[in-house]
Amino acid sequence: MTTLKSKLQDDLTTAIKARDELRSSTLRLTLSAIGYEETAGKAARELSDDEVQEVITREAKKRREAAEAFDKGGRAESAERERAEGEVLAEYLPQQLSDEELNAIVADAVAEARAGGAEGPKAMGAVMKIVKPKVANRAEGGRVAAAVKRLIAG
């Protein structure tokens, strides 16, 4: 069975041979972040596919935030590069939920939390607890929290 990390390494080799600078530099940085994570604790260890996916998710989020910052700073070319790197990383992540899918999951969770007696500001935590495992890595935390706030207020 191929691990996600070895798939990244194989794809890096392919990208280097194809002289695909964007893909090879993105994968190189991601593998370096994974390597850092593996040696960060007291003992070096191999990350599980889920943990590798968390690292990729973090890296993709960094690219999105950097692209927004570059846009605000009027640096369109740098923003474009960050977005392109984000798209490379997205290939290694689970399919993201659409707004409709996310809202449906959150709406069910809000109903479930209210049935359990969660009201007002306390409901946010209760709803997030229900939503998180259902969403897993298929939507960013900020997106989930925004949807929860919207539906609790509504």
Rosetta constraint file for C-alpha pairs under 8 A:
AtomPair CA 2 CA 6 HARMONIC 6.37 0.50
AtomPair CA 2 CA 7 HARMONIC 6.65 0.50
AtomPair CA 3 CA 7 HARMONIC 6.29 0.50
AtomPair CA 3 CA 49 HARMONIC 6.38 0.50
AtomPair CA 4 CA 8 HARMONIC 6.28 0.50
AtomPair CA 4 CA 49 HARMONIC 5.60 0.50
AtomPair CA 4 CA 52 HARMONIC 7.05 0.50
AtomPair CA 4 CA 53 HARMONIC 7.90 0.50
AtomPair CA 5 CA 9 HARMONIC 6.32 0.50
AtomPair CA 5 CA 31 HARMONIC 7.54 0.50
AtomPair CA 5 CA 49 HARMONIC 7.23 0.50
AtomPair CA 5 CA 52 HARMONIC 6.80 0.50
AtomPair CA 6 CA 10 HARMONIC 6.07 0.50
AtomPair CA 7 CA 11 HARMONIC 6.02 0.50
AtomPair CA 8 CA 12 HARMONIC 6.05 0.50
AtomPair CA 8 CA 27 HARMONIC 6.63 0.50
AtomPair CA 8 CA 31 HARMONIC 7.33 0.50
AtomPair CA 9 CA 13 HARMONIC 6.38 0.50
AtomPair CA 9 CA 27 HARMONIC 7.77 0.50
AtomPair CA 9 CA 31 HARMONIC 7.54 0.50
AtomPair CA 10 CA 14 HARMONIC 6.35 0.50
AtomPair CA 11 CA 15 HARMONIC 6.04 0.50
AtomPair CA 11 CA 27 HARMONIC 7.91 0.50
AtomPair CA 12 CA 16 HARMONIC 6.12 0.50
AtomPair CA 12 CA 23 HARMONIC 7.34 0.50
AtomPair CA 12 CA 24 HARMONIC 5.34 0.50
AtomPair CA 12 CA 27 HARMONIC 5.91 0.50
AtomPair CA 12 CA 28 HARMONIC 6.97 0.50
AtomPair CA 13 CA 17 HARMONIC 6.26 0.50
AtomPair CA 13 CA 24 HARMONIC 7.84 0.50
AtomPair CA 14 CA 18 HARMONIC 6.11 0.50
AtomPair CA 15 CA 19 HARMONIC 6.00 0.50
AtomPair CA 15 CA 20 HARMONIC 5.01 0.50
AtomPair CA 15 CA 21 HARMONIC 7.38 0.50
AtomPair CA 15 CA 23 HARMONIC 6.12 0.50
AtomPair CA 15 CA 24 HARMONIC 5.26 0.50
AtomPair CA 16 CA 20 HARMONIC 6.06 0.50
AtomPair CA 16 CA 21 HARMONIC 7.23 0.50
AtomPair CA 16 CA 24 HARMONIC 5.78 0.50
AtomPair CA 19 CA 24 HARMONIC 7.95 0.50
AtomPair CA 20 CA 24 HARMONIC 6.03 0.50
AtomPair CA 21 CA 25 HARMONIC 5.94 0.50
AtomPair CA 22 CA 26 HARMONIC 6.11 0.50
AtomPair CA 22 CA 84 HARMONIC 7.79 0.50
AtomPair CA 22 CA 85 HARMONIC 6.85 0.50
AtomPair CA 23 CA 27 HARMONIC 6.04 0.50
AtomPair CA 23 CA 85 HARMONIC 7.19 0.50
AtomPair CA 23 CA 88 HARMONIC 6.51 0.50
AtomPair CA 24 CA 28 HARMONIC 5.90 0.50
AtomPair CA 25 CA 29 HARMONIC 6.15 0.50
AtomPair CA 26 CA 30 HARMONIC 6.23 0.50
AtomPair CA 26 CA 85 HARMONIC 5.88 0.50
AtomPair CA 26 CA 88 HARMONIC 7.35 0.50
AtomPair CA 26 CA 89 HARMONIC 7.69 0.50
AtomPair CA 27 CA 31 HARMONIC 5.98 0.50
AtomPair CA 27 CA 89 HARMONIC 7.90 0.50
AtomPair CA 28 CA 32 HARMONIC 6.11 0.50
AtomPair CA 29 CA 33 HARMONIC 6.24 0.50
AtomPair CA 30 CA 34 HARMONIC 6.24 0.50
AtomPair CA 30 CA 55 HARMONIC 7.69 0.50
AtomPair CA 30 CA 56 HARMONIC 6.68 0.50
AtomPair CA 30 CA 59 HARMONIC 6.88 0.50
AtomPair CA 31 CA 35 HARMONIC 6.06 0.50
AtomPair CA 32 CA 36 HARMONIC 6.08 0.50
AtomPair CA 33 CA 37 HARMONIC 6.20 0.50
AtomPair CA 33 CA 55 HARMONIC 7.06 0.50
AtomPair CA 34 CA 38 HARMONIC 6.21 0.50
AtomPair CA 34 CA 47 HARMONIC 7.78 0.50
AtomPair CA 34 CA 52 HARMONIC 6.51 0.50
AtomPair CA 34 CA 55 HARMONIC 6.40 0.50
AtomPair CA 35 CA 39 HARMONIC 6.42 0.50
AtomPair CA 36 CA 40 HARMONIC 5.88 0.50
AtomPair CA 37 CA 41 HARMONIC 7.62 0.50
AtomPair CA 37 CA 47 HARMONIC 7.96 0.50
AtomPair CA 38 CA 44 HARMONIC 5.55 0.50
AtomPair CA 38 CA 45 HARMONIC 5.28 0.50
AtomPair CA 38 CA 46 HARMONIC 5.96 0.50
AtomPair CA 38 CA 47 HARMONIC 6.19 0.50
AtomPair CA 39 CA 43 HARMONIC 6.76 0.50
AtomPair CA 39 CA 44 HARMONIC 4.49 0.50
AtomPair CA 39 CA 45 HARMONIC 6.73 0.50
AtomPair CA 40 CA 44 HARMONIC 7.20 0.50
AtomPair CA 47 CA 51 HARMONIC 5.68 0.50
AtomPair CA 47 CA 52 HARMONIC 6.07 0.50
AtomPair CA 48 CA 52 HARMONIC 6.19 0.50
AtomPair CA 49 CA 53 HARMONIC 6.05 0.50
AtomPair CA 50 CA 54 HARMONIC 6.32 0.50
AtomPair CA 51 CA 55 HARMONIC 6.42 0.50
AtomPair CA 52 CA 56 HARMONIC 6.30 0.50
AtomPair CA 53 CA 57 HARMONIC 6.03 0.50
AtomPair CA 53 CA 92 HARMONIC 7.62 0.50
AtomPair CA 53 CA 93 HARMONIC 6.64 0.50
AtomPair CA 54 CA 58 HARMONIC 6.17 0.50
AtomPair CA 54 CA 137 HARMONIC 7.77 0.50
AtomPair CA 55 CA 59 HARMONIC 6.17 0.50
AtomPair CA 56 CA 60 HARMONIC 6.05 0.50
AtomPair CA 56 CA 89 HARMONIC 6.57 0.50
AtomPair CA 56 CA 92 HARMONIC 7.55 0.50
AtomPair CA 56 CA 93 HARMONIC 7.38 0.50
AtomPair CA 57 CA 61 HARMONIC 6.16 0.50
AtomPair CA 57 CA 89 HARMONIC 7.94 0.50
AtomPair CA 57 CA 93 HARMONIC 7.15 0.50
AtomPair CA 57 CA 137 HARMONIC 7.69 0.50
AtomPair CA 58 CA 62 HARMONIC 6.25 0.50
AtomPair CA 59 CA 63 HARMONIC 6.40 0.50
AtomPair CA 59 CA 86 HARMONIC 7.98 0.50
AtomPair CA 59 CA 89 HARMONIC 7.82 0.50
AtomPair CA 60 CA 64 HARMONIC 6.34 0.50
AtomPair CA 60 CA 85 HARMONIC 7.81 0.50
AtomPair CA 60 CA 86 HARMONIC 5.07 0.50
AtomPair CA 60 CA 89 HARMONIC 6.05 0.50
AtomPair CA 60 CA 90 HARMONIC 7.11 0.50
AtomPair CA 61 CA 65 HARMONIC 6.17 0.50
AtomPair CA 61 CA 86 HARMONIC 7.84 0.50
AtomPair CA 62 CA 66 HARMONIC 6.01 0.50
AtomPair CA 63 CA 67 HARMONIC 6.03 0.50
AtomPair CA 63 CA 82 HARMONIC 5.09 0.50
AtomPair CA 63 CA 83 HARMONIC 6.45 0.50
AtomPair CA 63 CA 85 HARMONIC 6.91 0.50
AtomPair CA 63 CA 86 HARMONIC 5.60 0.50
AtomPair CA 64 CA 68 HARMONIC 6.33 0.50
AtomPair CA 64 CA 82 HARMONIC 6.87 0.50
AtomPair CA 64 CA 83 HARMONIC 6.46 0.50
AtomPair CA 64 CA 86 HARMONIC 6.72 0.50
AtomPair CA 65 CA 69 HARMONIC 6.23 0.50
AtomPair CA 66 CA 70 HARMONIC 6.08 0.50
AtomPair CA 66 CA 79 HARMONIC 6.97 0.50
AtomPair CA 66 CA 82 HARMONIC 6.63 0.50
AtomPair CA 67 CA 71 HARMONIC 6.10 0.50
AtomPair CA 67 CA 78 HARMONIC 7.14 0.50
AtomPair CA 67 CA 79 HARMONIC 4.06 0.50
AtomPair CA 67 CA 80 HARMONIC 6.92 0.50
AtomPair CA 67 CA 81 HARMONIC 7.89 0.50
AtomPair CA 67 CA 82 HARMONIC 5.33 0.50
AtomPair CA 67 CA 83 HARMONIC 6.15 0.50
AtomPair CA 68 CA 72 HARMONIC 6.26 0.50
AtomPair CA 68 CA 79 HARMONIC 6.88 0.50
AtomPair CA 69 CA 73 HARMONIC 6.21 0.50
AtomPair CA 69 CA 79 HARMONIC 7.72 0.50
AtomPair CA 70 CA 74 HARMONIC 6.12 0.50
AtomPair CA 70 CA 75 HARMONIC 4.96 0.50
AtomPair CA 70 CA 76 HARMONIC 6.55 0.50
AtomPair CA 70 CA 78 HARMONIC 6.28 0.50
AtomPair CA 70 CA 79 HARMONIC 5.03 0.50
AtomPair CA 71 CA 75 HARMONIC 5.69 0.50
AtomPair CA 71 CA 76 HARMONIC 5.71 0.50
AtomPair CA 71 CA 79 HARMONIC 5.85 0.50
AtomPair CA 75 CA 79 HARMONIC 6.28 0.50
AtomPair CA 76 CA 80 HARMONIC 6.02 0.50
AtomPair CA 77 CA 81 HARMONIC 6.33 0.50
AtomPair CA 78 CA 82 HARMONIC 6.32 0.50
AtomPair CA 79 CA 83 HARMONIC 6.24 0.50
AtomPair CA 80 CA 84 HARMONIC 6.15 0.50
AtomPair CA 81 CA 85 HARMONIC 6.24 0.50
AtomPair CA 82 CA 86 HARMONIC 6.15 0.50
AtomPair CA 83 CA 87 HARMONIC 6.25 0.50
AtomPair CA 84 CA 88 HARMONIC 6.46 0.50
AtomPair CA 85 CA 89 HARMONIC 6.41 0.50
AtomPair CA 86 CA 90 HARMONIC 6.08 0.50
AtomPair CA 87 CA 91 HARMONIC 6.73 0.50
AtomPair CA 88 CA 92 HARMONIC 7.72 0.50
AtomPair CA 89 CA 93 HARMONIC 6.99 0.50
AtomPair CA 90 CA 94 HARMONIC 7.82 0.50
AtomPair CA 93 CA 137 HARMONIC 7.68 0.50
AtomPair CA 93 CA 138 HARMONIC 7.92 0.50
AtomPair CA 94 CA 137 HARMONIC 6.74 0.50
AtomPair CA 94 CA 138 HARMONIC 5.87 0.50
AtomPair CA 95 CA 138 HARMONIC 6.15 0.50
AtomPair CA 96 CA 137 HARMONIC 7.78 0.50
AtomPair CA 96 CA 138 HARMONIC 4.41 0.50
AtomPair CA 96 CA 139 HARMONIC 5.60 0.50
AtomPair CA 97 CA 101 HARMONIC 5.79 0.50
AtomPair CA 97 CA 102 HARMONIC 5.92 0.50
AtomPair CA 97 CA 138 HARMONIC 5.58 0.50
AtomPair CA 97 CA 139 HARMONIC 5.92 0.50
AtomPair CA 98 CA 102 HARMONIC 6.17 0.50
AtomPair CA 99 CA 103 HARMONIC 5.97 0.50
AtomPair CA 100 CA 104 HARMONIC 6.16 0.50
AtomPair CA 101 CA 105 HARMONIC 6.36 0.50
AtomPair CA 102 CA 106 HARMONIC 6.16 0.50
AtomPair CA 102 CA 135 HARMONIC 7.73 0.50
AtomPair CA 102 CA 139 HARMONIC 7.76 0.50
AtomPair CA 102 CA 144 HARMONIC 7.33 0.50
AtomPair CA 102 CA 147 HARMONIC 7.59 0.50
AtomPair CA 103 CA 107 HARMONIC 5.88 0.50
AtomPair CA 103 CA 147 HARMONIC 6.39 0.50
AtomPair CA 104 CA 108 HARMONIC 6.29 0.50
AtomPair CA 105 CA 109 HARMONIC 6.29 0.50
AtomPair CA 105 CA 131 HARMONIC 6.83 0.50
AtomPair CA 105 CA 134 HARMONIC 7.55 0.50
AtomPair CA 105 CA 135 HARMONIC 7.90 0.50
AtomPair CA 106 CA 110 HARMONIC 6.07 0.50
AtomPair CA 106 CA 127 HARMONIC 7.49 0.50
AtomPair CA 106 CA 131 HARMONIC 6.26 0.50
AtomPair CA 106 CA 144 HARMONIC 7.90 0.50
AtomPair CA 106 CA 147 HARMONIC 6.93 0.50
AtomPair CA 106 CA 148 HARMONIC 6.06 0.50
AtomPair CA 106 CA 151 HARMONIC 7.50 0.50
AtomPair CA 107 CA 111 HARMONIC 6.29 0.50
AtomPair CA 107 CA 148 HARMONIC 7.98 0.50
AtomPair CA 107 CA 151 HARMONIC 6.68 0.50
AtomPair CA 108 CA 112 HARMONIC 6.14 0.50
AtomPair CA 109 CA 113 HARMONIC 6.00 0.50
AtomPair CA 109 CA 127 HARMONIC 5.52 0.50
AtomPair CA 109 CA 130 HARMONIC 5.87 0.50
AtomPair CA 109 CA 131 HARMONIC 6.13 0.50
AtomPair CA 110 CA 114 HARMONIC 6.08 0.50
AtomPair CA 110 CA 123 HARMONIC 7.74 0.50
AtomPair CA 110 CA 127 HARMONIC 5.65 0.50
AtomPair CA 110 CA 148 HARMONIC 7.67 0.50
AtomPair CA 110 CA 151 HARMONIC 7.38 0.50
AtomPair CA 110 CA 152 HARMONIC 6.79 0.50
AtomPair CA 111 CA 115 HARMONIC 6.10 0.50
AtomPair CA 112 CA 116 HARMONIC 6.31 0.50
AtomPair CA 112 CA 127 HARMONIC 7.91 0.50
AtomPair CA 113 CA 117 HARMONIC 6.44 0.50
AtomPair CA 113 CA 118 HARMONIC 5.31 0.50
AtomPair CA 113 CA 119 HARMONIC 7.97 0.50
AtomPair CA 113 CA 123 HARMONIC 6.65 0.50
AtomPair CA 113 CA 126 HARMONIC 6.03 0.50
AtomPair CA 113 CA 127 HARMONIC 5.78 0.50
AtomPair CA 113 CA 130 HARMONIC 7.90 0.50
AtomPair CA 114 CA 118 HARMONIC 4.88 0.50
AtomPair CA 114 CA 119 HARMONIC 6.24 0.50
AtomPair CA 114 CA 123 HARMONIC 7.41 0.50
AtomPair CA 118 CA 122 HARMONIC 6.19 0.50
AtomPair CA 118 CA 123 HARMONIC 4.68 0.50
AtomPair CA 118 CA 126 HARMONIC 6.74 0.50
AtomPair CA 119 CA 123 HARMONIC 4.91 0.50
AtomPair CA 120 CA 124 HARMONIC 7.68 0.50
AtomPair CA 120 CA 152 HARMONIC 7.77 0.50
AtomPair CA 121 CA 125 HARMONIC 8.00 0.50
AtomPair CA 122 CA 126 HARMONIC 6.79 0.50
AtomPair CA 123 CA 127 HARMONIC 5.91 0.50
AtomPair CA 123 CA 152 HARMONIC 7.54 0.50
AtomPair CA 124 CA 128 HARMONIC 6.08 0.50
AtomPair CA 124 CA 148 HARMONIC 6.87 0.50
AtomPair CA 124 CA 149 HARMONIC 7.05 0.50
AtomPair CA 124 CA 152 HARMONIC 7.42 0.50
AtomPair CA 125 CA 129 HARMONIC 6.17 0.50
AtomPair CA 126 CA 130 HARMONIC 6.57 0.50
AtomPair CA 127 CA 131 HARMONIC 6.09 0.50
AtomPair CA 127 CA 148 HARMONIC 7.19 0.50
AtomPair CA 128 CA 132 HARMONIC 5.80 0.50
AtomPair CA 128 CA 145 HARMONIC 7.37 0.50
AtomPair CA 128 CA 148 HARMONIC 7.39 0.50
AtomPair CA 129 CA 133 HARMONIC 7.56 0.50
AtomPair CA 130 CA 134 HARMONIC 7.24 0.50
AtomPair CA 131 CA 135 HARMONIC 6.08 0.50
AtomPair CA 132 CA 136 HARMONIC 5.79 0.50
AtomPair CA 135 CA 139 HARMONIC 6.34 0.50
AtomPair CA 139 CA 143 HARMONIC 6.62 0.50
AtomPair CA 139 CA 144 HARMONIC 6.63 0.50
AtomPair CA 140 CA 144 HARMONIC 6.38 0.50
AtomPair CA 141 CA 145 HARMONIC 6.06 0.50
AtomPair CA 142 CA 146 HARMONIC 6.11 0.50
AtomPair CA 143 CA 147 HARMONIC 6.26 0.50
AtomPair CA 144 CA 148 HARMONIC 6.18 0.50
AtomPair CA 145 CA 149 HARMONIC 6.12 0.50
AtomPair CA 146 CA 150 HARMONIC 6.13 0.50
AtomPair CA 147 CA 151 HARMONIC 6.21 0.50
AtomPair CA 148 CA 152 HARMONIC 5.99 0.50
AtomPair CA 149 CA 153 HARMONIC 6.02 0.50
AtomPair CA 150 CA 154 HARMONIC 6.00 0.50
